[in-house]
Amino acid sequence: MRRTWSGGCVCAPTAAGVADLAAVRARRGPEYAHQVGEDFVGTPAQVIDQMRPFVELGVDYFMLDCGGFPRLTTVELLIQEVLPALNS
């Protein structure tokens, strides 16, 4: 059995970068604004801390709507920092 989680993710190297990406996402419309307490939002270290409890519960598949597209900041940080830390 596979456990999945689906939701948004906004990740940037700094708090200012997170705010910028969240603002870009919010400009797409209220339905795209990140949901505090529901989405993963923050720096790589913060996102790792938010995702780790789900991994510990057995979630092994995350379907993430990454904010800021076409900017790839969130996706790049997930690949380079967040996922390796969760898989270690």
C-alpha positions as CSV (number, residue, x, y, z in Angstrom):
1,M,0.0,0.0,0.0
2,R,1.3,3.4,-0.9
3,R,0.6,6.4,1.3
4,T,0.4,9.7,-0.6
5,W,0.2,13.4,0.2
6,S,-1.0,16.1,-2.2
7,G,-0.8,19.8,-1.8
8,G,1.3,22.9,-2.4
9,C,4.9,23.7,-1.8
10,V,6.8,27.0,-1.8
11,C,10.5,26.7,-1.0
12,A,13.2,29.3,-1.3
13,P,16.7,29.8,0.2
14,T,15.6,32.8,2.4
15,A,12.4,34.0,4.1
16,A,12.3,36.9,1.7
17,G,12.5,34.5,-1.2
18,V,9.6,32.4,0.2
19,A,7.5,35.6,0.6
20,D,8.3,36.5,-3.0
21,L,7.3,33.1,-4.4
22,A,4.2,33.0,-2.3
23,A,3.2,36.4,-3.7
24,V,3.7,35.2,-7.2
25,R,1.5,32.2,-6.5
26,A,-1.2,34.3,-4.8
27,R,-1.4,36.7,-7.9
28,R,-2.7,33.7,-9.9
29,G,-5.8,33.9,-7.8
30,P,-7.0,33.1,-4.2
31,E,-7.3,29.4,-5.0
32,Y,-3.6,29.3,-5.6
33,A,-2.5,31.2,-2.5
34,H,-0.6,28.8,-0.2
35,Q,-2.7,27.5,2.7
36,V,-0.9,28.1,6.0
37,G,-0.9,24.9,8.0
38,E,-1.8,22.8,4.9
39,D,1.0,23.4,2.4
40,F,4.7,23.1,2.8
41,V,6.1,26.6,2.9
42,G,9.6,27.8,3.9
43,T,13.3,27.5,3.5
44,P,14.7,24.0,2.7
45,A,15.3,23.4,6.4
46,Q,11.7,24.4,7.3
47,V,10.2,22.3,4.5
48,I,12.2,19.3,5.7
49,D,10.9,19.8,9.2
50,Q,7.3,20.1,7.8
51,M,7.6,17.0,5.6
52,R,9.5,14.7,8.0
53,P,6.5,13.8,10.2
54,F,4.6,12.6,7.0
55,V,7.6,10.5,6.0
56,E,7.7,9.0,9.5
57,L,4.0,8.1,9.2
58,G,4.8,6.2,6.0
59,V,4.1,8.7,3.3
60,D,6.3,7.8,0.4
61,Y,4.7,9.7,-2.5
62,F,4.3,13.5,-2.5
63,M,2.3,15.2,-5.3
64,L,3.4,18.8,-5.0
65,D,2.0,21.9,-6.7
66,C,5.2,24.0,-6.7
67,G,4.6,27.7,-6.5
68,G,6.2,30.3,-8.7
69,F,6.3,28.4,-12.0
70,P,7.9,29.1,-14.5
71,R,10.5,29.9,-11.8
72,L,12.1,26.6,-10.8
73,T,13.3,27.7,-7.4
74,T,11.0,25.4,-5.4
75,V,11.6,22.4,-7.7
76,E,15.4,22.9,-7.7
77,L,15.6,23.1,-3.9
78,L,13.4,20.1,-3.5
79,I,15.7,18.1,-5.7
80,Q,19.0,19.4,-4.4
81,E,18.3,19.7,-0.7
82,V,14.9,18.6,0.6
83,L,14.5,15.2,-0.9
84,P,18.1,14.0,-0.3
85,A,17.7,15.0,3.4
86,L,14.4,13.1,3.7
87,N,15.9,10.0,2.0
88,S,18.9,9.8,4.3
